[in-house]
């Protein structure tokens, strides 16, 4: 089974989301119930619960986690797709700051002109 950081990396690259609690819940199921029981019986229950509590994006992330644990999606697959899927990281600039930047793109150049005149 991949490490948690590999699950998070795959989620970011392939789905554009990272929800650590999803992976913690799935790992907890395996730790508490054992590998066979956790995968054969509880995954559909866990997927449903995650979808209800955290939404459909989190449910997709849980499905990806299980596919990674089963070896259906490998780190090589993630590496392959990471080379041509654009980064899906959300902008760290606040929407209001972004709007200000759009409204006044040449603000600094105007100040420089005033100094030279």
Secondary structure, 3 states (H helix, E strand, C coil): CCCHHHHHHHHHHHHCCCCHHHHHHHHHHHHHHCHHHHHHHHHHHHHHHHHHHHCHHHHHHHHHHHHHHCCCCCHHHHHHHHCCCCCCCCCCCCHHHHHHHHHCCCHHHHHHHHHHC
